[in-house]
Amino acid sequence: MEMAEVHGGLDGLGRFAEPWLLILTSLADGPKHGYAIMTDIAAFSGVAMEPGTLYRALAGLERRGWVRPLATAGRHRSYEITATWPGRAVHGDAAGRARRPRPGGV
């Protein structure tokens, strides 16, 4: 699969289509497991993120201390944003605004 197919309509966004940013945007709504993150990203961005891309990016975010895995209660390991991520407060609010429908559908 070519990169253009994976990133769909976000190719022109450059670094803003990076997997780590999409993951943090998804997690701004609260903890999610891997499949839920991929489903959420596809819903809000149109990007079909592959599992390998997701887990490589999550590992990098975990090394930076920006996300952490939660205790597992089965097969699914959930992740959440930590307080050490510098953009947590600002990005979390922006993610919420971006997902709310605008008046008049615009």
C-alpha positions as CSV (number, residue, x, y, z in Angstrom):
1,M,0.0,0.0,0.0
2,E,1.4,3.4,-1.0
3,M,1.7,6.2,1.6
4,A,-0.9,8.3,-0.3
5,E,-3.4,5.5,0.2
6,V,-2.7,5.4,3.9
7,H,-2.8,9.1,4.6
8,G,-5.7,9.8,2.2
9,G,-6.7,13.5,2.2
10,L,-4.2,14.5,4.8
11,D,-1.1,14.4,2.5
12,G,-1.0,18.2,2.1
13,L,-0.9,18.6,5.9
14,G,2.7,17.4,6.2
15,R,3.7,17.0,9.8
16,F,0.1,17.5,11.0
17,A,-0.7,14.0,9.5
18,E,2.0,12.4,11.5
19,P,0.8,9.3,13.4
20,W,1.8,10.6,16.8
21,L,-0.3,13.7,16.4
22,L,-3.3,11.6,15.2
23,I,-2.9,9.3,18.2
24,L,-2.7,12.2,20.7
25,T,-5.7,13.7,19.2
26,S,-7.6,10.5,19.6
27,L,-6.4,10.1,23.2
28,A,-7.4,13.6,24.1
29,D,-11.0,12.3,24.5
30,G,-9.8,9.8,27.0
31,P,-8.1,6.4,27.3
32,K,-8.5,3.9,24.4
33,H,-7.0,0.6,23.3
34,G,-5.2,0.2,20.0
35,Y,-8.1,-0.9,17.8
36,A,-10.3,1.9,19.3
37,I,-7.5,4.5,18.5
38,M,-7.3,3.3,14.9
39,T,-11.1,3.4,14.5
40,D,-11.3,6.9,16.0
41,I,-8.5,8.2,13.8
42,A,-10.2,6.8,10.7
43,A,-13.5,8.4,11.8
44,F,-12.1,11.9,12.4
45,S,-9.3,12.1,9.8
46,G,-10.0,9.5,7.1
47,V,-6.6,8.0,7.8
48,A,-6.4,4.2,7.8
49,M,-3.5,3.7,10.2
50,E,-1.9,0.2,10.2
51,P,-1.3,-1.6,13.5
52,G,2.5,-1.5,13.0
53,T,2.4,2.3,12.5
54,L,0.2,2.7,15.6
55,Y,2.2,0.6,17.9
56,R,5.6,2.1,16.8
57,A,4.2,5.6,17.4
58,L,2.7,4.6,20.8
59,A,6.1,3.1,21.8
60,G,7.8,6.4,20.9
61,L,5.2,8.4,22.8
62,E,5.6,6.1,25.8
63,R,9.4,6.6,25.7
64,R,8.9,10.3,25.8
65,G,6.6,10.0,28.7
66,W,3.6,11.5,26.8
67,V,1.4,8.4,27.0
68,R,1.3,5.4,29.3
69,P,-0.4,2.0,29.1
70,L,-3.0,1.3,31.7
71,A,-3.4,-1.9,33.6
72,T,-4.9,-4.5,31.3
73,A,-8.1,-6.3,32.1
74,G,-7.9,-8.8,29.3
75,R,-6.5,-8.8,25.8
76,H,-6.7,-5.0,25.2
77,R,-4.1,-2.6,26.6
78,S,-5.5,0.9,26.8
79,Y,-3.3,4.0,26.7
80,E,-3.8,7.5,28.1
81,I,-2.1,10.8,27.7
82,T,0.1,11.7,30.7
83,A,0.4,15.0,32.5
84,T,3.9,15.4,31.1
85,W,2.8,15.9,27.5
86,P,3.4,19.7,26.9
87,G,0.3,20.2,24.7
88,R,-2.2,18.3,26.9
89,A,-4.3,21.2,28.1
90,V,-4.3,23.1,24.8
91,H,-4.6,20.2,22.5
92,G,-7.3,18.5,24.5
93,D,-9.5,21.5,24.3
94,A,-8.8,21.9,20.5
95,A,-9.6,18.2,19.9
96,G,-13.0,18.7,21.7
97,R,-13.8,21.8,19.6
98,A,-12.8,20.1,16.3
99,R,-15.2,17.2,16.9
100,R,-18.2,19.3,17.9
101,P,-20.6,20.1,15.0
102,R,-20.5,23.7,14.1
103,P,-23.7,25.8,13.8
104,G,-25.2,25.5,10.4
105,G,-23.1,22.4,9.6
106,V,-20.1,24.4,8.5
